[in-house]
């Protein structure tokens, strides 16, 4: 493989079934992932984790902290700072309750998988060190879904800082996948006083890396990634600081990116609109090439 693009082994068969009309797509679930940035003297770096090789899906691939939306965060009104829920609903293309849940998922997953919490006791503050035993007990309860994020914020008396997030892009898992997600990608800057750690049971390594270096590692076949990860890394390269990337977020196009598969000249052609580098031609009975 010339680069580090990851594909599940069952894709060719499922793609052909979808193209032939014998596969019924699974409805996608809502999800959020966060490109956490921090500045260095020369360029911003992004926090990435490597999924354990034993993981059934994308094992060994580099990704950002992220995961599914907890439906319990839809209706429970939380303390909220930054743009209103109505503003977020308009930006995300959802209703207000779903917008709150998606933003909650972004903040929760960053805390669960990186130990970084975009919330504070007041609308203009963030918490400091979150590595104590009591914090870890709450984080573990969130991971186990014994505690909703809304309940966690209430228990701690915290305000969610939606102003520390910018939504960057939106990708929907291809229709031929068995597990599908409608995922909003966010950008955020590492809050002063906090630090990341590998808090995820799904990751065996975390790194802070320049987006250009990560993309170069993918191009050389050294770093395994999925198309949305590579695409967003390339989009981050022009920015000179985390603040610049956050400032650019409100103008970003959030038209969902959804891979399309078609039968053409005896092979399946898999393409992501607007991202030609990921186009694959799959001969009948073969693997992506």
Secondary structure, DSSP 8 states (H G I E B T S, - for coil): --S-B---TTHHHHHHHHHTT-------EEEEEEEEEEE-SSSEEEEEEEE-TT-TTTTT-EE-EEEE--GGGTTS---EESS-HHHHHHHHTS-HHHHHHHHHHHHHHHHHHH----EESSTT-------SHHHHHHHHHHHTTSS-HHHHHHHHT-EEEGGGEEEEEEEE--TT-SS-EEEEEEEEE--TT-------TTEEEEEEE-HHHHHHHHHTTSS-B-HHHHHHHHHHTT-SSHHHHHHHHTTS----EEEEEEEETTEEEEEETTEEEEEEEEETTS---
